[in-house]
Amino acid sequence: MDVLDQTPEQGALFSQPSIGSDESVGYRGPTACSAAGITYRQLDYWARTGLVVPSVRSAAGSGSQRLYSFKDILVLKVVKRLLDTGVSLQNIRLAVEALRERGVADLAQMTLLSDGTTVYECTSSEEVVDLLRGGQGVFGIAVSGALRELAGSLATLPSERTDGAVQTSPASDELSQRRQRRSESA
C-alpha cells in the first residue's frame, strides 16, 4: 500500500494491450465525456491544465479535434469517481501523476481507496483490509470494474483513426448496410 504523493512526471499510466491497443484510434471529446460521465467543460479544463491530456492527438488551434485513447478515458473515469468522493482536484492530480511516474504496469489489478483527502493504492486484498482496519479508507475504486464498464460503453460509440477515418461499431455498420440496401432497392 502506497500513499500517492510523489512529484509529477508525464508517462504511460498503465498498459492493457488487449483493450484499446491501437494507438491510431481515438475518441473525440464528446465521446470521451459521454463514456467517462463528465462535462465537456471538465474535459477541456483537465486537458488545458495537464491533468489528463489526449494521447492520440492534441488540439492544434481553433477547429482541431483532440483524440483520447481508451487509457485516457479510463483515467478520466477514475478522476471523476475520485471527485465524486470529495477528493480535491489537487490531490487527484498528485495521485494521477504519481501513478504515471511509477509506471504502473497493470492498473486494472489495482484498487484505489480514499479517505476523502489522500488516495491510497492497494494491489492486494490484504492491503485493502489493512487500510480499512486502520479506519483510513472510506471509498474504493476497483479500476478493473471501471475498465469493463468503459469497454462496454465505448463499443457502441464512434471512434476515429488519426488519418481522419471515422469508425463505428460493427452493429452500426450492419445497420448502415441494411439501410443502404433498402434505399437502393426502393
ChimeraX attribute file (.defattr): number of C-alpha atoms within 10 A of each C-alpha:
attribute: neighborCount
match mode: 1-to-1
recipient: residues
	/A:1	15
	/A:2	10
	/A:3	14
	/A:4	21
	/A:5	18
	/A:6	14
	/A:7	10
	/A:8	16
	/A:9	14
	/A:10	16
	/A:11	12
	/A:12	16
	/A:13	20
	/A:14	17
	/A:15	16
	/A:16	14
	/A:17	8
	/A:18	7
	/A:19	12
	/A:20	16
	/A:21	13
	/A:22	13
	/A:23	14
	/A:24	16
	/A:25	22
	/A:26	29
	/A:27	29
	/A:28	18
	/A:29	19
	/A:30	13
	/A:31	20
	/A:32	28
	/A:33	20
	/A:34	15
	/A:35	22
	/A:36	25
	/A:37	14
	/A:38	17
	/A:39	13
	/A:40	15
	/A:41	10
	/A:42	13
	/A:43	20
	/A:44	16
	/A:45	13
	/A:46	18
	/A:47	16
	/A:48	12
	/A:49	10
	/A:50	13
	/A:51	21
	/A:52	22
	/A:53	25
	/A:54	24
	/A:55	17
	/A:56	21
	/A:57	21
	/A:58	14
	/A:59	14
	/A:60	9
	/A:61	7
	/A:62	6
	/A:63	7
	/A:64	10
	/A:65	14
	/A:66	19
	/A:67	26
	/A:68	27
	/A:69	24
	/A:70	27
	/A:71	22
	/A:72	22
	/A:73	27
	/A:74	23
	/A:75	22
	/A:76	25
	/A:77	23
	/A:78	21
	/A:79	22
	/A:80	18
	/A:81	19
	/A:82	24
	/A:83	15
	/A:84	11
	/A:85	15
	/A:86	13
	/A:87	19
	/A:88	15
	/A:89	15
	/A:90	10
	/A:91	18
	/A:92	22
	/A:93	20
	/A:94	20
	/A:95	24
	/A:96	23
	/A:97	24
	/A:98	21
	/A:99	24
	/A:100	18
	/A:101	17
	/A:102	16
	/A:103	17
	/A:104	15
	/A:105	14
	/A:106	14
	/A:107	20
	/A:108	18
	/A:109	13
	/A:110	17
	/A:111	21
	/A:112	22
	/A:113	24
	/A:114	22
	/A:115	18
	/A:116	18
	/A:117	16
	/A:118	18
	/A:119	24
	/A:120	23
	/A:121	22
	/A:122	22
	/A:123	17
	/A:124	12
	/A:125	11
	/A:126	11
	/A:127	16
	/A:128	19
	/A:129	13
	/A:130	14
	/A:131	20
	/A:132	15
	/A:133	10
	/A:134	8
	/A:135	10
	/A:136	16
	/A:137	21
	/A:138	12
	/A:139	16
	/A:140	19
	/A:141	16
	/A:142	16
	/A:143	20
	/A:144	16
	/A:145	13
	/A:146	18
	/A:147	21
	/A:148	13
	/A:149	15
	/A:150	19
	/A:151	16
	/A:152	12
	/A:153	13
	/A:154	20
	/A:155	13
	/A:156	13
	/A:157	16
	/A:158	15
	/A:159	23
	/A:160	18
	/A:161	17
	/A:162	15
	/A:163	8
	/A:164	10
	/A:165	10
	/A:166	13
	/A:167	16
	/A:168	14
	/A:169	13
	/A:170	11
	/A:171	11
	/A:172	14
	/A:173	12
	/A:174	11
	/A:175	11
	/A:176	12
	/A:177	12
	/A:178	12
	/A:179	12
	/A:180	11
	/A:181	11
	/A:182	10
	/A:183	9
	/A:184	8
	/A:185	7
	/A:186	5
